[in-house]
Amino acid sequence: MNTCIASRLCTVARIGAPWTASAASTLGAPPQEGFSEAARHYQTMRWSEAYDHFSWLANRGEADAARVALFMHQHGPQLYGSDWHASDEEVQAWTQLSAQARGRPSIDYQLED
């Protein structure tokens, strides 16, 4: 992801604007590098870029990315110092995708207020 685009996405997330991974395409090219690129961002502690990639992949049906995006979304403030946005619909879809990929029924994921 272009550094300028990543910076703009991070700024939007920090000011609390409702940003979703699908909005990435309006700001520039969405991440196309796949799970390994998202994992590289995660391993190098580039949390916002990792979340952007994982959530983009999750919104396109990648079950492993959905699991990571859910974890990062749920634990963002405590573990990463960030409160990333995901719509209720995204969280529900990611939860179902993750559960189906594991062969288990969907769990009820509760958003924190």
N, C-alpha and C positions, 0 to 999 in steps of 0.2 A: 504494500500500500504506500502510495506517495506520502512523504513526510508532511507536506502541506495539508493534504487531506486528513491524515491521522491527527494532526494538530487541531484542525477545525472540528473534527468529530469529538476529540477530547474536550475542547472548549465548550461545545454544545452540551456534552454530558455533565461537565462540572457546573454549569449554570442552571442545571435542572430542567432544561427544555426536554419535552417528550421526544426522545430519539429512539428509533428502532433500527435494526440492522438493515431493513429494506430501504431506509433513508440514505444509506451509503451510496446507492446508485445515483441519487440526485446530487451528491457532493463530489462524485468522481467514480472512477471504476471500482466496482466491488472487489473484495479479495478473491482471486482466482487460484491461488497457489495450493489450496487444499489443506488437509489436516496437518500435514507436516510443517507447513509454514506457520499455522496457528500455534502448533506446539513449540516451534522455535521462538516465537514471541513470548510464549509462556515461560520457557526455560531461561530466557534472558530477562525475565521480570518486566517485560513490556506489557503490563496487564491490560491496558486499554486496547492496544492493538490485538492482543490475544482474544479478548472478549469480542471485539468487532469481527474477527475472523471466525471464531467458534459460533457466534450467534448467526452470522451470515450463512455458514454451512448448515447449521441446525435448521434454519428456515428453508433450506433446500433439501431436507430429508436425511442428513447425515446423523445417525444415531449417536455415535461416539461424541461428536461435536455438541449434540444436544445435551448430553450428560454433563460435559464440562461447562457449557454455557449456563445450565441450571445451577450448578455448584457455584460458579463465579457470581451469578446474579444473587443467589441466596446469601452468600457469605462475603460479598464485595466489601461492605464497610468494615467488617471485623478483620478480614485477612488481607485485603488489597488496598484499603483506604479509599475505595471508590464505591459509589452507589449507582450502578449501571441500570438503565431503564430497559424494561421488556414489557410489552403489553400483556394483559391477562391472556389474550389469545395465543401469543407466542409461548408463554410459560405453559399453558395447557397443551399446546401442540408438542413442545419439547418433552414434556413429562410423558405424554402418550407414546411418542416416538422412542424414548429411552426405555420405557417399560416393555413395549412390544418387541424391541430388539433383544431384550433379555428373556422374552417368553413369559413375562409375568403380566398380570393385569395392571392397568394404570393406577398410580397412587394419587391421592388428593394432595397436591402441592399448594400450600397456603402462602400467599404473599404477606410480607410483614408490612404493617402500617407505618 
